[in-house]
Amino acid sequence: MECAGNKCLEWGDFGCFGHTLQLCIKPVFELASVAKLIEKCRKLVGHFKHSTTVTAEMRNRQKRLGVPEHVLVQDVVTRWNSTQAMLSRLVEQRRTLTYILLDEKVTEKTDATVFLPKDHEWELMNDLSTVLMDLSDVTTYMCSENSVSLNEVYPIVCGLMRRSLKVQDSDGVITGKTKDVISDELNRRYQPYDMKTACSTPVIASLMDTRYKQLTFLSSEQRKKAEEFLEGLIDEMPLKRLTETSGSDTPPPKRQRRPSGIDFLLSKSPDKPESQDELELQSYLLDKSDCNKSPLEWWSDNETKYPQNTAISTIYDEEKAKLRRADYMEANPDRDDIINELPVLNDNHTSLRHTNYYKSPVYMLN
């Protein structure tokens, strides 16, 4: 990958979303009250894990109380979402654990004093689990490997900041602090409100995805800038399909761009497009067919519908081909002569860092 990155400088580098999200959440676990609670939860889980007697009693109590017969989860420091899973499971099993810890036939009184959480600790446990739930779902989703994921970075980041991490009046002090810390970290690392972000590769990838092409997660100024930037990319890229089917090696004449750029859907009476590029780009933005398909599948089905804009789908082809080239170049660093002849990856491989395709949590966040 490093070799491919050095040879494909125009793509730049975009860090792993899952790892970046973990860095955003890490400061929360360093808050004194949160760190103290998590440590107590680990001891509680350890107490049940290390005692066969208590474990057997837990199964019996679950059946009698009609509680889900789940085992407790011990978190792993290197996987933050395992901490969320631990908190969630403890909240689920609160009744069972309380009964067992208060039963002097099963638990010694000194152990009950040490391990049994107080009411305010149970409440904080529940609040933290709820706040981290969406982030955990996003991590699982983005780390799957079924489709491209670069196009979903900013829809997810903006959705988290505007909905899941928005401080509510009912939030406690620590819960509100948790949301603020994560939001500040996401804003610092992704800068979703910066105008430069509108021209970034992830935003352009979102614009090329029929599910997010309206860029509702950005401001109107950012949307316009992104559309203008994409128009410029189309002008700069060769019309792959036209040159392949025309039977001639003569490149098409360079089209004149409108000086003021394009105004997609920003007024009730948009200006008439002055080039085929603009006409087809407007048509693409208005197209509502099969909007739930992954971008790779959609462009594969519709590339003939937008021959002037084949450059759009070409960007996804290049994204897939990059990893195949990286694999080859790592094993054959001196064979630059056939790098461009390598086939693209199958659709079930990764996109830059990770890939995904099943029902996106973005729809729940927006």
N, C-alpha and C positions, 0 to 999 in steps of 0.2 A: 504493500500500500504506500509506503514511503517513497519507493521508486516511482510509482505511478503518479503520486502527488507532485514529484519534482518535474515530471515530464508533461503534466497537465496543469500548468500554473494558472490557467484561466478559471479553473474550478475553485481555486483557493482551498481552504480547509475549514470544516465545520465539525466541532467536537461532538462526541457521543451525547445524545440528548439524555439518556438514562443516567449517565455519570454526572452530567451538569445538574440534573434535577437533584441528585443525591447531595451534591455540594451546596445546593440551595436549602436543603432540609437540615443538613448537619448542624448549623448554628442553633436550631430549635432544641436539639438534644443536648446542647451545651448550656441551656438556661438552667439555673440552679434548681428551681422547683421541678422542672421536667426531668432533669437528670436524676434527682432524688427519687421521683416516682418510678421511673423506669428501672432503677436499681432494685427497688422494693418489689416490683413486678417480677423481675428475674429470680429473686430469692423465693418468691411464692411459687413460681413455676418449678423451680429446682426442688423445692420441698416435696411437691407432688410427684415429680419425676423419679426421685430417689427412694421413695417409699412404696413398696408393693402393697402394703396394707391400706394406705391412704388411696392409692390408685384403684384398688378393688372397691373400696367404699364409695369412691366417686362414681363408678359405673352403676352401683346399686342405687345411689341417690338420684342419678340422672333418670333412671327408669321410673322410680317412684314419683319424681317431680314432673315427669314429662318434658324434661329438658333435652335438647339435642345431645346425642351420645358422642360428643367430640372430645378428643384429647387436648390438653393444653399445648400451646406452641412456645418453644424456647427461641428467642430471637438470636440472630447472628450479627455481630457488630458491623461486618462488611456489607450487610444487606439491610438497608434501612426499612424496606417494606416488610421485613420479617418482624420488626418492632411493632409496626402497625397491626400485623396479624396477631401478635402476642396480646396487645391491648384489646383488640376486638374480641378475641376468644375469651379473655378473662371477664370482660363485660358480659358476654353471653352466658358464662357459667357462674355469674355472681351468686345466685341463690344456692347452687350446689356447693360452691366453695365456702360460703358463709356457714351453712349448716354443718359441714364437716369440721371446720375450724372451731366452731362453738360446741361441738360434741366432745365432752371430756372423756368419753369412752374410746375415742379415736385419736384425739389431738390433746397433747399436754397443754396446760394453761399457759405456760411460758411461750410455747410455739404459737399459740393463738395470738398472744400479745405482739409477737414479732412479725407474723406473716399476714394477719388479717388487716386489709386496708380500711381506713376510716371513710365515713360517708363522703367527705369532700374529696378524698383521693379517688373513690369510685367515679364521682362526677367528672373530675379532671381526666380520668382514664377514658371515659366515654367521649368527652369533648375532643380530646386529642385524636382518638381513633376516628371520629367522624371527619375532622379536618383533613387527616391524612388519607382517608379512604379514596377520594378522587385522585390524589397524587399517586397512590399505589396502583389504581386501575390504569392510569395513564402510563406508568412505568411498565406494567405488564403488556399493555397494548403496543407501546412503541418498541418493545424488545422482541416482539414476535417477528417471524420472517416469512410473510406471505405477499407483501407488496411494498411499494416505495413509501417512505415515511417523512422525507424531507419536507414535503408539501404540507404536512400537518403540524409542524413545529409551532408556527405562530398562531394558527387557530387555537391550538391547545393552550399555549402560554397566555394569550389574551383572554381565553375563556376562564382559565384558572384565576387570573388576577381580577377579573370583573365579576365573577360569580362565587366560585368556591372559596376564594380567599378574601372576599369582601367582609369587613368587620360589621357585625350586626349589633343592634342595641342589647340583645339578649346574651351576647357573648361575655364570658367572664374575663377578668384581667389577663390571665395567662393565655386563654384561648385567643383573645384579640392580639396579644403580643406575638403569639405563634403565627397568626395570619400575616401580620405586618412584617415579621422577619422574612418569611418565605417570599412575600410579594416584593420586598425591597431587593432580595437576592435575584429574583427572576428579572426584575426591571434593570438591575445593574448588569447582568450577564447577557440579556437578550435585547435590551433597549427597544421595546416594541413601539414606543411613541416617537422615536427618532426618525427624521425624514430619510436618513441614509438607509434605514432598514427597508424602506419601500423598494430599493434597488438590489436587495440582497438575494442570493440564490434561493433560500427557502421561501421568500415571498413570491418570487417569480414562479417557483414550482407550485405554490398554492394557486396562483393565477391560472396556471395551466391545468389545474385539477377542476373538473366540472362541479365538484361538490363545494368548492371554496372560491370559485372564480370571481364572485361578486366582492370578495375581500371585505365583508361586513365587519370583520374584526379590526380593520384599520380606519383611520380618519379619512374624510373625503379627499384631503390634500395628498395623503399617502397613496390612496387608490389611483388618483390621477397620475401621480409620479410613476407608480409601478406600471401602469398601462403604457405610458410614454416610453418607459425604459424597455418594455417588451417589444414595442413597435420598432425601436432602434435595433434590438437583437435580430428581429426578423429581416430588417433591411441588410444587416451585416452578414447573415448566413445564406449560403447557396440554396436555391430552390431544388432540393434533392430529387423530388419526384418528377418535376417538369423536365429537368435535364436528362433524367433516365429514360423518359418515354418520348421525348421529342425526336430522338434519332439524330440530333445534331450536337456537336461539341461547342457551338457558339453560345456563350453565356447570355442570359436575358439582359436587356437594357436596364440600367439602374434607374429605379423609380425616384421621382422627386418627393420629398417629404414635406408635409404641410408645416410651415414655419411655427405655427402656434401649437403644434402637437395635436392630439386627439382629445375629444370631449365625450367619453363614453357615458351615456345615460346620466349626464350631469345637468342636463336641462331638458325641458319638455320638447324643444325643437332642436335637436343636435344638428350641427353642420353636416352637409352632405360629404361623404368621404371622397377624397381626391385621388386615392390610389386603391388598387385591388387589395393591397395589404390591409388597409384600414377597413375596407368593406367587409372582408372576411373575418377580421378580428372582431368587428362589431357583431357580425353574425354569430361568431363563436360565443361571445359574452352573453348573447340573447338566447342561445340554444339551450333548451331545457330537457333534451332527450337523455335518458339513462344517466341521470345525475348521481346515482348511487354507485356507479361502477368505479373501480380503481382507475387511475389515470393511464396506466399502461394498457389496460383492456380497452378503455374508451378510445384512446388514440389509435389503437390497432383497428378498431371497428370504423373509425371516422376519418382516417387520414385522407381518403380519396374525396371526402366531402369538403375538405379545406386544403386543396393542393397548394395554394399560395403560402399557407401557414404550416407546411410540413416541417418547417424549422422548429416549430414548437415541440412536436413529438420527437424530433431529432435530439433535442436536449435530453429527453428521457432515455433514448437509445444510447446516447453517449454516457449517461450516468450508469446504465447497466454494463456497457462495454468496459468502463473504467476498471471495475473489479476483475473482469476476466483478464484484462491486460496486466493488472497488478499481479495476479497469480502467475502469469507467464513470465513477466519480467523478473520476478523474484527468483525464478528457477533458471532463466536464460537472460541475464542482464545485458548481454552483448548482441542480442538478436533484434535490433530495432527494425530490421528490414521487413519483418512480417507482422509486427505488432498490430498495424492497422487492418490486417486481414483476419484477425481473430474474430470468431462469432461472438455475439452478445450473450449475456447470461440468460438463463431461463428465468421466468418470472418469479420463481420461488426463492431466488437469491436476494442478497441484501442490497440496499440502496445507500451508498456512501458509508453509513454506519449501521443502520438497522432497517428492516422492512416490515410491513404489516398489511393485513387486509381482512378485517371482519368488522362488525359494527363498531364504529368509532365512538370513543367517549366524548369527542368534540361535539357531537350532536346533543349531548346532555349538558355541555358547558355553555353552548351558544344559545 
